[in-house]
Amino acid sequence: MLLDNVPEFSLLLCAAALDGLVLVGLNTTRRGAALTRDIVTADCGVVLTSPETAHLLSGTEIASSIPVIDVTSDQWHQRLRFAAKRRDRPRPTITPEQLLMLIFTSGTSGEPKAVCCDHRKFAAAGVMLSQRFDLGTDDVVYLSMPMFHSNAIIAGWSVAVAAGASIALRRTFSASGFIADVRRYGVTYANYVGKPLSYVLATPCEPDDADTTLRIVYGNEASARDIVAFAERFGVTVVDGFGSTEGGVAITRTPDTPPEALGPLVEPNAVVDLETGDRCPPAVFDREGTLINASEAIGEIVNAAGAGLFTGYYRNPDAEAERMRGGRYHSGDLGYVDAAGYVYFAGRLGDWVRVDGENLATGPIERILLRHDRIRLAAVYGVGAEVGDEIVASLIGDVDADELTRFLTAQTDLGPKQWPTHICLVEELPRTATFKVLKRELAGKALDPTWSLDRATRSYRTP
């Protein structure tokens, strides 16, 4: 399926579920050799396109080796008419463990991998979430996240199917069109992944923003500030979870979860030392709230009991073995746990920066920057220096150098080594189709900072 969010995507996913077929979600932001790689990796037998996506195959040799059909074409409609006459065709017996969909990972840390998703993964999530949020046939689920990704299918489509709810389908996400769509379709539930809440919050406020049918917004990777601001502005409940397409680890926020935490760390999930595999000790903070044992407390978030809902990568045994080394599911995400048992995100495995011989995680620095009410998005990463790394923060927001200096000085939990060496004010950040920032692209660009840190005065100045 090389399609935007169109009805055919949903209908053909139903057809695949009934007929024991495997649907492959192809990322519409991929091009050329990268897109060809995904199609070949997934053993696609046919590629379905639309007038909006057919051009993505130009420059590839796919059409010469695999049938490519436009779902708006006469050829497609003739096939549908022929199939409709075959009323006596038997349906196969489907088991929960049977493969239903291949979903490619976002590719933020390397080439995307095709995650095997069985019927159980979608059905169980749909039932659980529809019951958790008390959704039924009177509800309307808003799907604007790309359907080739797991968030739209697991946190949106499957929820609507399990609830018997209606679906309002948006071809592609639009921040400016979000509330208008909610009103037009009577939306009661919406899902998100990455930064969409921030983009919607950046639209002009209206006095009737909270006067809608919307009740629940569910997703992952929103900042603590955006969760609160979105809930207050639009009068909804925002629930932010932690998980991945693979499904090996899931962390659920509880009502008493601290604003910047992911949720309670519940067995068999654990945070383990990257070298020894032993469980990390709880995080220790000084009186100012600064994490003082980061090197011991920060580790990888794992499922210590096994694979969870992870059923493997298609045609990639090496990546699968790496993910499941030692009999544990390794999420590739860093975290630390406070004394009360709440886990905090500290970045991806590649998000370490080394400053003065000490490894620092970028996640806590990003959370601190996002406390500023005029910084909308922040990406913190390292660039190589003569010794170790320099910390760079690329920001979208309206802030000046003196104001940023005063703000960071007032953040008592920002350690002296955590101050970004360089600040880059940008109009946009490179991102995946699911609104995740591509830090490797930022780190690979020539550094052109807006301000650099004067260490003598601990203030930001134009370089």
Order of alpha helices (4+ residues) and beta strands (2+ residues): alpha-beta-alpha-beta-alpha-beta-alpha-beta-beta-alpha-beta-alpha-beta-alpha-beta-alpha-beta-alpha-beta-beta-beta-alpha-beta-alpha-beta-beta-beta-beta-alpha-beta-beta-alpha-beta-alpha-beta-beta
